[in-house]
Every structure is written in structure tokens, then in C-alpha cells.
Amino acid sequence: MAPSYNRRSFLKISSMGLASAYLAGCSVGGGDQRTAEQALRAAFVQPINDLDPHGPSSVDESTLLAGRLIYDTLIRRNGEELEAGVATTWEQSDPNTWVFTLRDDVKFHDGNPLTARDVKASLERVKEAGTAQSALWTSVSSIEAPDEHTLRITTDEPLGTMAVNLTLMFILPADKMDTEGFFRKPIGSGPFRVESFTPSDVLELAAVEHWSGKPKLANVSLPYIPETSSQITALRTGDLGALWPIPPDQLRELEGVDGVRLETVPSYVYYFNWFNCGRPPFDDPRVRRAMWRAVDVAGIVRNLFGAGAEVMTAPIPSTVFGHAEQEAYSYDPDAAKQELAEAGLGDGFRTSVMWFSDTGPLADGLAQAMISDWAKIGVTVEPQSVEKAEWLRRLNAKEFDMDLQTNTVTTGDADFTLGRLYDSKADRMGYSNPDLDSILRQAHEDSDRARRGELYSQACKIIWEDAVGIFPAALISTYGLRDTIDGFEPAPSNQPDLRGVTLTS
């Protein structure tokens, strides 16, 4: 069952834009011929480093963006719903067994048919890869392909997230996916084939006849432009057709620009500030709540991000299935001081917060604003802006007091974040709650959407009230588009479907 978004409609803003990827296009000829030969240039804020959808970059937004265009999945997302991809139907024959019937008209870009054997090999590969996606498949005990168009997946325990997880499981040709150099110019069965690829530079794609219909574009170019100022300039001049997501502090650069429109959508990306709940004084929930009440979250989000973010109302964004709105922590420094006094810290204390600057837009400003507010209640916080590799090492070793970062709910389902990060066995920030563990386990196993929603509502409440972290801002993805772009739909995942995009003169 598919997640539903609380905010579905797009906000269209004339003469403004927000993005870190851009899209440019040109057309040749006229009439139907012109449409068939359209070419589109697009750039994302992050470089595309790897086209292996099962490898170390498997949940990176840039790899997923490319994967959606090059490869197919059994099930795919269409707005709020999950719909058939390569699989035409699926069912649970028993709580631990899922059976999928595959289309018989899917071909890889080299002309070979896609069969259940390819799906089996792909799922086995991602399961054994030892990556973030592999964690989604730990309960899978067997994968069978009794014939070319039937796949049977058996799990050790019920897996209610099977369908949504499969929207990330890209299908590769079984006989070729492990050959040397395959991912320099990989073969998929998606709507575009790879023409050429230079990591961290440019990915060139060409449209193919696809079982869902041939894309209206003939070519797509996805270059990487590292400097935001250069991205903005390219969009302003028309060298690029689109840019997303534009950093909030760059919006003014697009105000009043002729030929540019902005379309925004609440995204799956959000900021949290975790407390190391296994390390004093943050092992005391009174201290964690006091730290939250000491921060003027609404004011910081409004003044720092403007239209580029919204205040969080749960430990996951409102776009994610399982979101349940919670009562806001009011900004109350006096109450925060009182709570610290009750915890035996009436004179304040010293601590630290770590982050890396490239974690998300305005990360430095967000950290400094919170540090300033904490100082007002007698808490001195040392800022620790570190290199990403060191940040990751310390995060995994739990060598931090507080950790500020962005996170992406990649599947659009609460299980990917709540179930993966807050279960006691994960031990990501020293927090343990047996009641929460039980709720998350039930939600992970149950395939009934309504029941899962109820369970995640309970989970949101526990995490929020225990103040495992501060959840300040959910980012808004703003796509800057030239007026020549039609049929482009912003995606909360930052992975837009380009099959229906056209360009006008």
C-alpha cells in the first residue's frame, strides 16, 4: 500500500526558484518531428558518482535520480499511490510469502527480455551488498523464479513494507551486472539508455521504446555544476531549463527573471538535532526537553529558511506515510531553565554539537542560531563543524554530544526512518525504549495500511515526547523551470519522472 502525503498540491511561484539541480532543453525542427527530437539538460545539486543502484551509493539522491530513468522496478510510485511496474500483480499467499506476476513485454536496452531470473539475481545482489538498501531485505529467506514471469519471495517474518521497498529495487540483467566495467555504461530496461557517463561530470541519456510508452524527449543531459552561482546564472540565461532544489538563500537571485517560474513541493528531506541519549546529561529526558524549549524553532526556520522550509510537526516530514502531527514545544527559556534546575543543572553546563557544512542548506546558520539560543539558558555549546568522513566516523561510534544533520525518508514510508533509526537494536544515538521497539516491529510486519498508520502515530508521539532529538525544519524542494518546460512535475523525492516532459519554443 502506498504512503499518502498530507500536502499534495504544488505551490507555483512566478519569477522565483529554489533548486540544486537544473534542466535545460532545446528542440529541433517542427511539429511531431520537433517533439520527437527534443533534448533536455538537467543538473542536480549533488554529483552523480555511481550508476550502481545496489552499491554504496544506492540511497544517494543522485544515484536514485539516475536509476529512475535507466532501470525498472517491480513496483513504482505514482504520486500518492503505488502502481504496477514490471510486476503486473502481487499478493501475499501467506503472511511470509509474496508472489509477483511479471509483464512479458519488458526488454533490456540490448534487446534481451527481462525475466524473473533477472529480478531474482538483482534482489539477491542488493540483499548481499552490505549497503543501506540491504537492511531492507534482511528478513528475506528465499527468492524463487519458477518460470520466466513469476517471482516468489519468502521471508522469515512478515514484511509489511515489501511493496514500498520494491520501489527502490532496480532490476539489472543477471548475466551482465557483475561483469567488469558494467556500470560505466550500464544496461537497464528503463525509459532512457545510457549514451555516456563521466562520474561527477555528466550523464547523457537517450530515449528508448519502453513498455510504458516512449518518452516525449529524445535526449536528457544531466551535468554536474558544482558552484551554485553558476547554476543560477545558467538558469537565468536560458542555458539550462531547470534547477532543483535551489537553496533558500539563493531565491532572491531569481526574483523578476523573465522566462523563469518556480514550483515547490514539500520534500522527504528534513533536519534533526540528535542528543546522545546514552551520555550524560542527555540521558535525562528533562534535559533534552529543556534544550528543545530553549530554541526558538519557529523563528529560526522563518528567518533563516523563509519559503525554503516548514516547521516540523513530527519526527518525520508531513509528506511521509506515517506522519502524525504532535503538539509543538513552545519557545520558553524560563521553563527550560526550570527544567534544567530540576535535573540538577541549574547553573547550566558545557557540551558540543557536530555537523558537516554540506549536510544541507544553511546548516552552519542553523547550528549557530541554536547555539545562540542555548547560551541564553546557561548552556555553552562548542560548535564542531567537521569533514564528512570524520563526522560519519564519530556518528557511527556515537562519539558526539549532539549531532545536527539532514536525513531523507527515501521510500516515503516511516519504516525507512523510524524503524531503521529508533529501534533499540540500531543503537544510533544511545536511545532505547522497549515499548517503541514493539510498535515499530508491528508496523514493520503489518501489511495493512490503516493499521500501520495507527502504529506510526504512536511511534511519532513517543519519539517526540521523549525528545530523542530536536526536529526543526522540513525542507521545501523548489524547482526553477524555464517557461519552455511543460509536463514537469516536482517530486518530494527530488527524483522527477521525465517521461512526460516536453519543450516549447
PyMOL commands that set and color helices and strands:
alter all, ss='L'
color gray80, all
select helices_A, chain A and resi 31-36+61-70+116-127+134-137+162-168+182-184+228-237+248-254+285-293+297-308+333-342+357-359+363-375+388-397+414-421+434-445+449-465
alter helices_A, ss='H'
color red, helices_A
select strands_A, chain A and resi 11-14+22-26+39-43+75-78+81-84+87-94+97-102+140-147+150-155+192-198+202-207+219-223+242-243+260-275+309-311+349-355+379-385+402-408+469-470+473-482+485-486+502-503
alter strands_A, ss='S'
color yellow, strands_A
deselect
rebuild
show_as cartoon
